[in-house]
């Protein structure tokens, strides 16, 4: 899916399951300075565990 955007977030993980869907968080961890980091979310997605269909939550 991310090939269409020309960008691949470094972290893609299943956050939890809702019904027949995995809720997937795609994001990067960005270093602001020597001591500070934050996450930069690329998106949240439902992924149907039976069909693999991906739907953006936003």
Rosetta blueprint (number, residue, H / E / L):
1 X L
2 X H
3 X H
4 X H
5 X L
6 X L
7 X L
8 X L
9 X L
10 X L
11 X E
12 X E
13 X E
14 X E
15 X E
16 X E
17 X E
18 X E
19 X L
20 X L
21 X E
22 X E
23 X E
24 X E
25 X E
26 X E
27 X E
28 X E
29 X E
30 X E
31 X E
32 X L
33 X L
34 X L
35 X L
36 X L
37 X E
38 X E
39 X E
40 X E
41 X E
42 X E
43 X E
44 X E
45 X E
46 X E
47 X E
48 X E
49 X L
50 X L
51 X L
52 X L
53 X L
54 X E
55 X E
56 X E
57 X L
58 X L
